[in-house]
Amino acid sequence: MEKTLKQYDTQVAKCQEVFEKKTKDYGTAWRILRPSSLTDQLYIKASRIRSLEELGEQKVEEGIEPEYIGLVNYSIMALIQLDLKENDPLELDFERATSLYKEYMEATRELMIAKNHDYGEAWREMRVSSLTDLILMKLLRVKQIEDNEGKTLISEGLDANYQDIINYALFALIRLDEA
């Protein structure tokens, strides 16, 4: 587990660096997006990854790794959007945005530790393409929950699905880094 935590934290640091640089460039313009729009953005990124995996070629320079980083960061944004109230400002200052990022990432890391304990790091035996498919499945679930106005009968809510997407994307980044 120590190896996993080190690899996980390395990938989180990459994702956070991108988030911070984009926040300095653009502010928190993403705050204008409704959670469903963030879900659609996540779906676009995951679909592109799957397309690149299946086609084996790309016509736009940005490869698979930046897309997985985008999945992590947009999922964090979605978690933030779910919790902020309508009267919260659209523009968050850099310190608040990065503080919220770290808060949600830490909660997601804790979830990963608990699940890794229970599942015995099964993700290490999975293909990266299977992680992509699991992300797409989670996104279809999120879309259905959103269409049901957030109501579920027995299933986890939106936040748990976004956290799973983050962890699957980070696992994929680890696996890609190992390859």
KETORNU-618643 format. One line per 10 residues: for each residue y, x, z negated of N, C-alpha, C, O. Coordinates in Angstrom, 2 decimals, decimal comma. Example, Ala and Ser with C-alpha at 12.3 -4.5 7.8 and 13.67 -1.06 7.14 Angstrom:
<atoms>
-5,69 13,19 -7,80 -4,50 12,30 -7,80 -3,30 13,20 -7,80 -3,32 14,24 -8,46 | -2,25 12,85 -7,08 -1,06 13,67 -7,14 0,03 12,90 -7,87 1,14 13,41 -8,04 .
</atoms>
This chain:
<atoms>
-1,21 0,82 0,00 0,00 0,00 0,00 1,26 0,86 0,00 2,31 0,46 0,51 | 1,16 2,04 -0,57 2,32 2,93 -0,61 2,78 3,30 0,80 3,98 3,36 1,08 | 1,80 3,57 1,69 2,11 3,90 3,08 2,82 2,71 3,75 3,80 2,88 4,46 | 2,30 1,52 3,51 2,89 0,31 4,10 4,33 0,14 3,64 5,21 -0,13 4,45 | 4,58 0,30 2,34 5,95 0,13 1,82 6,91 1,13 2,45 8,04 0,80 2,77 | 6,44 2,36 2,61 7,30 3,37 3,22 7,60 3,01 4,68 8,75 3,08 5,11 | 6,57 2,63 5,43 6,77 2,25 6,83 7,64 1,00 6,94 8,53 0,92 7,78 | 7,38 0,03 6,09 8,14 -1,22 6,08 9,62 -0,93 5,82 10,49 -1,42 6,54 | 9,89 -0,13 4,79 11,27 0,18 4,44 11,98 0,96 5,54 13,19 0,79 5,75 | 11,25 1,81 6,25 11,83 2,54 7,38 12,26 1,57 8,47 13,36 1,70 9,02 .
11,41 0,60 8,78 11,75 -0,38 9,82 12,89 -1,30 9,36 13,76 -1,65 10,16 | 12,88 -1,68 8,09 13,97 -2,51 7,56 15,30 -1,75 7,69 16,31 -2,34 8,07 | 15,28 -0,46 7,39 16,51 0,34 7,50 17,04 0,33 8,93 18,25 0,24 9,14 | 16,14 0,43 9,93 16,57 0,36 11,34 17,22 -0,99 11,63 18,28 -1,05 12,25 | 16,58 -2,05 11,17 17,10 -3,41 11,43 18,45 -3,61 10,74 19,37 -4,17 11,32 | 18,54 -3,14 9,51 19,79 -3,30 8,76 20,92 -2,50 9,40 22,06 -2,96 9,44 | 20,61 -1,32 9,91 21,63 -0,52 10,58 22,19 -1,26 11,79 23,40 -1,27 12,02 | 21,31 -1,88 12,57 21,76 -2,66 13,73 22,61 -3,84 13,27 23,68 -4,10 13,83 | 22,15 -4,55 12,24 22,91 -5,68 11,71 24,30 -5,24 11,27 25,30 -5,90 11,59 | 24,37 -4,14 10,54 25,67 -3,67 10,04 26,60 -3,26 11,17 27,79 -3,58 11,14 .
26,08 -2,55 12,16 26,92 -2,12 13,29 27,41 -3,33 14,07 28,58 -3,38 14,46 | 26,54 -4,30 14,30 26,97 -5,49 15,04 27,95 -6,32 14,21 28,84 -6,96 14,77 | 27,78 -6,32 12,90 28,73 -7,03 12,05 30,10 -6,37 12,12 31,12 -7,05 12,12 | 30,12 -5,06 12,18 31,41 -4,36 12,33 32,02 -4,63 13,71 33,24 -4,74 13,83 | 31,19 -4,74 14,74 31,69 -5,01 16,08 32,15 -6,46 16,26 33,22 -6,72 16,81 | 31,34 -7,41 15,77 31,55 -8,82 16,07 31,92 -9,69 14,88 32,22 -10,87 15,04 | 31,89 -9,12 13,68 32,06 -9,96 12,49 30,83 -10,84 12,35 29,73 -10,46 12,74 | 31,03 -12,01 11,78 29,91 -12,93 11,60 30,06 -14,13 12,53 29,95 -15,28 12,11 | 30,33 -13,83 13,80 30,47 -14,89 14,81 29,23 -15,78 14,86 29,32 -16,95 15,22 | 28,06 -15,22 14,50 26,81 -16,00 14,49 26,85 -17,17 13,52 26,03 -18,08 13,61 .
27,80 -17,16 12,59 27,92 -18,26 11,62 28,25 -19,60 12,29 28,02 -20,65 11,70 | 28,77 -19,56 13,51 29,09 -20,80 14,22 27,81 -21,51 14,68 27,83 -22,71 14,95 | 26,71 -20,76 14,77 25,45 -21,32 15,26 24,77 -22,19 14,19 24,69 -21,83 13,02 | 24,29 -23,33 14,64 23,46 -24,16 13,77 22,10 -23,49 13,64 21,71 -22,70 14,50 | 21,36 -23,81 12,58 20,02 -23,21 12,44 19,15 -23,43 13,68 18,39 -22,54 14,06 | 19,24 -24,60 14,29 18,42 -24,86 15,49 18,80 -23,93 16,64 17,94 -23,56 17,44 | 20,07 -23,56 16,74 20,48 -22,62 17,79 19,95 -21,22 17,51 19,58 -20,50 18,43 | 19,90 -20,85 16,24 19,30 -19,57 15,88 17,81 -19,58 16,20 17,26 -18,58 16,67 | 17,15 -20,70 15,94 15,72 -20,83 16,28 15,52 -20,66 17,78 14,59 -19,98 18,20 | 16,38 -21,25 18,57 16,27 -21,10 20,02 16,50 -19,65 20,45 15,83 -19,16 21,36 .
17,43 -18,97 19,80 17,67 -17,55 20,11 16,43 -16,73 19,76 16,04 -15,83 20,51 | 15,81 -17,03 18,63 14,56 -16,36 18,24 13,47 -16,62 19,28 12,72 -15,71 19,65 | 13,39 -17,86 19,74 12,38 -18,22 20,73 12,57 -17,43 22,03 11,60 -16,97 22,63 | 13,81 -17,27 22,45 14,11 -16,50 23,65 13,65 -15,05 23,49 13,03 -14,49 24,39 | 13,93 -14,46 22,34 13,53 -13,07 22,10 12,02 -12,92 22,08 11,47 -12,01 22,71 | 11,33 -13,82 21,37 9,87 -13,75 21,28 9,23 -14,00 22,65 8,24 -13,37 23,00 | 9,80 -14,92 23,42 9,28 -15,19 24,76 9,45 -13,98 25,67 8,58 -13,69 26,48 | 10,57 -13,29 25,53 10,79 -12,08 26,34 9,77 -11,01 25,98 9,23 -10,34 26,86 | 9,49 -10,84 24,68 8,49 -9,86 24,26 7,15 -10,19 24,90 6,48 -9,32 25,45 | 6,76 -11,46 24,81 5,47 -11,86 25,39 5,44 -11,61 26,91 4,44 -11,14 27,45 .
6,53 -11,93 27,57 6,62 -11,71 29,01 6,48 -10,22 29,33 5,75 -9,85 30,25 | 7,16 -9,37 28,57 7,06 -7,93 28,80 5,64 -7,42 28,52 5,14 -6,56 29,23 | 5,02 -7,97 27,50 3,63 -7,58 27,19 2,69 -7,96 28,32 1,79 -7,20 28,67 | 2,90 -9,15 28,89 2,01 -9,63 29,94 2,28 -8,97 31,29 1,35 -8,65 32,02 | 3,56 -8,77 31,62 3,91 -8,20 32,91 3,76 -6,68 32,95 3,45 -6,10 33,99 | 3,99 -6,05 31,80 3,90 -4,60 31,75 5,07 -3,88 32,38 5,05 -2,65 32,50 | 6,08 -4,61 32,79 7,28 -3,99 33,36 8,50 -4,80 32,95 8,40 -5,98 32,59 | 9,64 -4,15 33,02 10,89 -4,83 32,67 11,96 -4,47 33,67 11,94 -3,39 34,27 | 12,91 -5,38 33,85 14,01 -5,15 34,78 15,33 -4,96 34,05 16,31 -4,50 34,63 | 15,35 -5,31 32,76 16,51 -5,08 31,91 16,15 -3,92 31,00 15,05 -3,89 30,45 .
17,06 -2,97 30,82 16,76 -1,74 30,09 16,23 -1,96 28,68 15,33 -1,24 28,25 | 16,76 -2,93 27,96 16,37 -3,12 26,57 14,89 -3,47 26,49 14,43 -4,42 27,11 | 14,14 -2,69 25,72 12,69 -2,86 25,63 12,25 -3,81 24,52 13,02 -4,63 24,04 | 11,00 -3,66 24,14 10,39 -4,55 23,16 10,90 -4,29 21,75 11,16 -5,23 21,00 | 11,07 -3,02 21,38 11,50 -2,71 20,00 12,82 -3,39 19,63 12,90 -3,99 18,56 | 13,85 -3,30 20,48 15,10 -4,00 20,12 14,93 -5,51 19,98 15,64 -6,15 19,21 | 13,99 -6,08 20,71 13,74 -7,52 20,60 13,12 -7,87 19,24 13,47 -8,87 18,62 | 12,18 -7,01 18,78 11,61 -7,24 17,45 12,68 -7,08 16,37 12,70 -7,83 15,40 | 13,56 -6,10 16,54 14,68 -5,93 15,60 15,54 -7,19 15,62 15,98 -7,66 14,57 | 15,79 -7,72 16,80 16,55 -8,97 16,92 15,86 -10,12 16,21 16,53 -10,95 15,58 .
14,53 -10,19 16,30 13,80 -11,24 15,59 14,01 -11,14 14,08 14,21 -12,15 13,40 | 13,98 -9,92 13,57 14,22 -9,73 12,13 15,63 -10,18 11,78 15,83 -10,96 10,85 | 16,61 -9,69 12,53 18,00 -9,96 12,17 18,41 -11,42 12,37 19,12 -11,98 11,54 | 17,97 -12,03 13,45 18,29 -13,45 13,64 17,59 -14,33 12,61 18,12 -15,36 12,21 | 16,41 -13,92 12,17 15,72 -14,68 11,12 16,47 -14,58 9,79 16,57 -15,56 9,05 | 17,00 -13,41 9,50 17,83 -13,26 8,29 19,07 -14,13 8,41 19,47 -14,80 7,45 | 19,69 -14,12 9,59 20,87 -14,98 9,81 20,51 -16,45 9,58 21,28 -17,19 8,97 | 19,34 -16,86 10,06 18,91 -18,24 9,89 18,72 -18,57 8,41 19,11 -19,65 7,96 | 18,14 -17,65 7,65 17,97 -17,87 6,21 19,33 -18,01 5,53 19,52 -18,86 4,65 | 20,27 -17,18 5,93 21,63 -17,26 5,37 22,25 -18,61 5,71 22,84 -19,27 4,86 .
22,13 -19,01 6,98 22,71 -20,29 7,41 22,11 -21,47 6,65 22,82 -22,42 6,33 | 20,82 -21,41 6,35 20,18 -22,51 5,63 20,78 -22,68 4,23 20,86 -23,80 3,71 | 21,18 -21,57 3,63 21,68 -21,63 2,25 23,19 -21,80 2,12 23,66 -22,38 1,14 | 23,95 -21,32 3,09 25,40 -21,47 2,98 25,79 -22,93 3,21 25,15 -23,65 3,97 | 26,83 -23,31 2,55 27,32 -24,69 2,65 28,31 -24,83 3,80 28,84 -23,84 4,31 | 28,54 -26,08 4,19 29,48 -26,34 5,30 30,89 -25,84 5,00 31,62 -25,46 5,91 | 31,26 -25,85 3,72 32,62 -25,41 3,38 32,72 -23,90 3,17 33,81 -23,39 2,89 | 31,61 -23,16 3,31 31,69 -21,71 3,28 32,39 -21,23 4,54 32,24 -21,84 5,60 | 33,15 -20,15 4,44 33,88 -19,68 5,62 32,94 -19,21 6,73 31,86 -18,69 6,47 | 33,38 -19,42 7,97 32,60 -18,91 9,10 32,58 -17,39 9,09 31,53 -16,78 9,33 .
33,71 -16,79 8,82 33,79 -15,33 8,81 33,54 -14,82 7,40 34,33 -15,05 6,48 | 32,42 -14,13 7,25 32,10 -13,49 5,97 32,57 -12,05 6,05 32,44 -11,40 7,09 | 33,12 -11,54 4,95 33,51 -10,14 5,00 32,25 -9,27 5,04 31,16 -9,72 4,69 | 32,43 -8,05 5,46 31,31 -7,15 5,68 30,43 -7,01 4,44 29,20 -7,03 4,53 | 31,07 -6,86 3,29 30,31 -6,66 2,05 29,46 -7,88 1,72 28,30 -7,73 1,33 | 30,01 -9,08 1,89 29,24 -10,29 1,59 28,10 -10,45 2,59 26,98 -10,79 2,20 | 28,37 -10,22 3,86 27,33 -10,35 4,88 26,18 -9,39 4,62 25,02 -9,77 4,69 | 26,50 -8,13 4,31 25,44 -7,15 4,07 24,74 -7,40 2,75 23,54 -7,13 2,62 | 25,44 -7,91 1,77 24,82 -8,26 0,49 23,81 -9,40 0,68 22,70 -9,34 0,14 | 24,19 -10,42 1,43 23,27 -11,52 1,72 22,07 -11,03 2,53 20,93 -11,43 2,27 .
22,32 -10,16 3,50 21,24 -9,58 4,30 20,22 -8,91 3,37 19,02 -9,17 3,46 | 20,72 -8,05 2,49 19,82 -7,32 1,58 19,08 -8,27 0,64 17,90 -8,05 0,35 | 19,75 -9,30 0,17 19,13 -10,28 -0,73 17,95 -10,98 -0,05 16,87 -11,07 -0,64 | 18,15 -11,46 1,15 17,08 -12,17 1,86 15,98 -11,21 2,31 14,80 -11,57 2,33 | 16,36 -9,99 2,66 15,35 -9,01 3,05 14,49 -8,63 1,86 13,28 -8,46 1,99 | 15,09 -8,49 0,69 14,32 -8,14 -0,51 13,35 -9,25 -0,87 12,20 -8,98 -1,23 | 13,78 -10,50 -0,78 12,88 -11,63 -1,06 11,73 -11,64 -0,06 10,59 -11,95 -0,42 | 12,01 -11,32 1,20 10,97 -11,28 2,24 10,02 -10,12 1,99 8,82 -10,24 2,23 | 10,54 -9,00 1,53 9,69 -7,85 1,19 8,74 -8,21 0,05 7,56 -7,86 0,09 | 9,24 -8,90 -0,95 8,40 -9,32 -2,08 7,29 -10,25 -1,60 6,15 -10,16 -2,06 .
7,61 -11,15 -0,68 6,60 -12,04 -0,10 5,54 -11,22 0,64 4,35 -11,50 0,53 | 5,98 -10,22 1,40 5,05 -9,36 2,11 4,10 -8,67 1,15 2,90 -8,60 1,41 | 4,61 -8,16 0,06 3,78 -7,46 -0,92 2,71 -8,41 -1,47 1,54 -8,03 -1,58 | 3,11 -9,62 -1,82 2,15 -10,60 -2,35 1,09 -10,96 -1,32 -0,10 -11,00 -1,62 | 1,53 -11,23 -0,10 0,56 -11,61 0,95 -0,33 -10,44 1,34 -1,51 -10,62 1,61 | 0,24 -9,23 1,38 -0,56 -8,06 1,70 -1,66 -7,86 0,67 -2,77 -7,45 1,00 | -1,34 -8,14 -0,57 -2,34 -8,05 -1,64 -3,49 -9,02 -1,37 -4,66 -8,66 -1,45 | -3,12 -10,26 -1,05 -4,13 -11,31 -0,85 -4,92 -11,15 0,44 -6,11 -11,45 0,48 | -4,27 -10,68 1,50 -4,92 -10,59 2,81 -5,46 -9,19 3,12 -6,09 -8,98 4,15 | -5,22 -8,24 2,22 -5,79 -6,92 2,41 -5,29 -6,19 3,65 -6,06 -5,47 4,29 .
-4,05 -6,35 3,98 -3,43 -5,68 5,13 -4,18 -5,93 6,43 -4,34 -5,02 7,25 | -4,63 -7,15 6,62 -5,35 -7,51 7,84 -4,51 -7,26 9,09 -5,06 -7,03 10,17 | -3,19 -7,32 8,96 -2,30 -7,12 10,11 -2,51 -5,75 10,76 -2,21 -5,59 11,95 | -3,00 -4,78 10,02 -3,21 -3,44 10,58 -4,31 -3,43 11,63 -4,38 -2,51 12,46 | -5,17 -4,43 11,61 -6,27 -4,52 12,58 -5,91 -5,43 13,75 -6,70 -5,60 14,68 | -4,74 -6,02 13,70 -4,32 -6,95 14,76 -3,64 -6,21 15,90 -3,04 -5,15 15,73 | -3,74 -6,80 17,06 -3,00 -6,31 18,21 -1,53 -6,72 18,07 -1,23 -7,76 17,48 | -0,64 -5,91 18,60 0,78 -6,25 18,57 1,00 -7,57 19,31 1,82 -8,39 18,89 | 0,27 -7,79 20,39 0,41 -9,04 21,15 0,04 -10,26 20,29 0,61 -11,34 20,47 | -0,90 -10,10 19,38 -1,26 -11,21 18,48 -0,14 -11,50 17,50 0,10 -12,65 17,14 .
0,55 -10,46 17,05 1,71 -10,66 16,18 2,80 -11,43 16,93 3,46 -12,30 16,36 | 2,99 -11,09 18,21 3,95 -11,82 19,04 3,56 -13,30 19,13 4,41 -14,18 18,99 | 2,28 -13,56 19,36 1,81 -14,95 19,47 2,00 -15,70 18,15 2,37 -16,88 18,15 | 1,75 -15,03 17,03 1,97 -15,68 15,73 3,45 -16,02 15,52 3,78 -17,06 14,96 | 4,32 -15,13 15,98 5,76 -15,40 15,88 6,11 -16,62 16,72 6,85 -17,50 16,26 | 5,59 -16,68 17,94 5,86 -17,84 18,80 5,32 -19,13 18,17 5,98 -20,17 18,23 | 4,14 -19,06 17,56 3,59 -20,24 16,89 4,50 -20,68 15,73 4,77 -21,86 15,56 | 4,96 -19,71 14,94 5,86 -20,03 13,82 7,14 -20,68 14,35 7,66 -21,61 13,74 | 7,64 -20,18 15,46 8,87 -20,76 16,03 8,65 -22,18 16,52 9,53 -23,03 16,37 | 7,49 -22,46 17,10 7,19 -23,84 17,49 7,09 -24,74 16,26 7,51 -25,89 16,30 .
6,55 -24,21 15,19 6,50 -24,97 13,93 7,91 -25,23 13,40 8,23 -26,34 12,96 | 8,75 -24,21 13,44 10,13 -24,36 12,98 10,85 -25,42 13,80 11,56 -26,26 13,25 | 10,66 -25,39 15,12 11,30 -26,39 15,98 10,83 -27,80 15,60 11,64 -28,73 15,56 | 9,55 -27,95 15,31 9,03 -29,26 14,92 9,62 -29,71 13,58 9,98 -30,87 13,42 | 9,71 -28,79 12,63 10,30 -29,12 11,33 11,77 -29,51 11,52 12,24 -30,47 10,90 | 12,48 -28,78 12,36 13,88 -29,12 12,64 13,98 -30,49 13,28 14,87 -31,28 12,95 | 13,07 -30,79 14,22 13,08 -32,10 14,87 12,75 -33,21 13,87 13,16 -34,36 14,06 | 12,02 -32,87 12,81 11,70 -33,83 11,74 12,74 -33,80 10,63 12,50 -34,29 9,52 | 13,91 -33,23 10,93 15,03 -33,15 9,99 14,65 -32,44 8,70 15,11 -32,80 7,62 | 13,81 -31,42 8,83 13,46 -30,58 7,70 12,36 -31,13 6,81 11,98 -30,48 5,83 .
11,84 -32,30 7,13 10,83 -32,92 6,28 9,43 -32,47 6,71 9,10 -32,43 7,90 | 8,63 -32,12 5,71 7,22 -31,80 5,95 6,38 -32,58 4,94 6,86 -32,90 3,85 | 5,15 -32,86 5,29 4,25 -33,57 4,38 3,47 -32,59 3,51 3,27 -32,84 2,32 | 3,03 -31,49 4,10 2,18 -30,56 3,37 2,53 -29,10 3,67 2,10 -28,20 2,96 | 3,30 -28,89 4,70 3,55 -27,54 5,21 4,71 -26,86 4,50 5,52 -27,49 3,82 | 4,75 -25,52 4,68 5,86 -24,74 4,18 7,13 -25,14 4,91 7,08 -25,72 5,99 | 8,26 -24,85 4,31 9,54 -25,20 4,91 10,04 -24,15 5,88 9,34 -23,20 6,21 | 11,25 -24,36 6,32 11,86 -23,46 7,30 11,96 -22,03 6,78 11,65 -21,08 7,49 | 12,38 -21,89 5,53 12,59 -20,55 4,99 11,32 -19,71 5,00 11,36 -18,54 5,35 | 10,19 -20,30 4,62 8,92 -19,57 4,60 8,52 -19,14 6,01 7,98 -18,05 6,20 .
8,78 -19,99 6,99 8,45 -19,64 8,38 9,33 -18,51 8,88 8,84 -17,60 9,57 | 10,62 -18,55 8,56 11,50 -17,45 8,96 11,07 -16,14 8,30 11,10 -15,08 8,93 | 10,66 -16,21 7,03 10,20 -15,00 6,34 8,93 -14,45 7,00 8,77 -13,24 7,14 | 8,03 -15,33 7,39 6,82 -14,87 8,08 7,17 -14,21 9,41 6,58 -13,20 9,77 | 8,13 -14,77 10,13 8,57 -14,17 11,39 9,10 -12,76 11,14 8,78 -11,83 11,88 | 9,92 -12,61 10,11 10,45 -11,29 9,77 9,30 -10,31 9,51 9,29 -9,20 10,05 | 8,35 -10,72 8,69 7,26 -9,81 8,35 6,38 -9,49 9,55 5,98 -8,34 9,71 | 6,08 -10,48 10,38 5,29 -10,19 11,59 6,04 -9,23 12,51 5,43 -8,32 13,08 | 7,35 -9,43 12,65 8,14 -8,54 13,51 8,17 -7,12 12,94 8,07 -6,15 13,68 | 8,29 -7,00 11,63 8,28 -5,68 11,01 6,91 -5,02 11,15 6,83 -3,81 11,38 .
5,85 -5,79 11,02 4,50 -5,25 11,24 4,37 -4,74 12,68 3,79 -3,68 12,92 | 4,89 -5,51 13,63 4,83 -5,09 15,03 5,60 -3,79 15,23 5,14 -2,90 15,94 | 6,77 -3,67 14,61 7,56 -2,44 14,72 6,79 -1,26 14,12 6,82 -0,16 14,67 | 6,10 -1,48 13,01 5,29 -0,42 12,41 4,18 -0,01 13,36 3,96 1,18 13,59 | 3,49 -0,99 13,92 2,37 -0,71 14,83 2,87 0,02 16,08 2,22 0,96 16,55 | 4,02 -0,40 16,62 4,58 0,28 17,79 4,96 1,73 17,46 4,78 2,63 18,28 | 5,49 1,92 16,26 5,88 3,27 15,83 4,66 4,17 15,67 4,73 5,38 15,91 | 3,55 3,58 15,26 2,31 4,36 15,08 1,65 4,72 16,41 0,91 5,70 16,51 | 1,93 3,93 17,43 1,24 4,12 18,73 1,67 5,39 19,43 1,19 5,68 20,53 .
</atoms>
